[in-house]
Amino acid sequence: MRYCEFPLGLKHKYQVYTCADLTQLREAGYCEPMMGLEEVVQRYCAGLLVGASLLAPTVERLFT
């Protein structure tokens, strides 16, 4: 994974940076650490692959 600069032409049209305030979540008792970006992306992609493999028989029937 590599970082790509945010396109200058979009800087004033989209939010460039986000950061969640976890104060209320922590006060409610949630104390687990947050996942890093790389782990989140890996899990997301794995979920897409699993979902795709589960849908494959259905999609295949549409085209046969």
C-alpha positions, 0 to 999 in steps of 0.5 A: 500500500502506498500513499497518494496525494489528495488531488488539488482539484478536489481539495475544496470539494471533499473532506481531506482529513477525518479524525473521530472523537472517541471520548464518548465511546471510551466513556461508555466502556469500550476500551479495545484498541482500534485497528490500523488502516492496513488491517482494515483494508485487508479485512475489507478485501477478504470480505469482498473475496468471500462475498464474491465466492459466495455469490459466484454460483448465483452469478454463474447461473445468470449467464448460463 
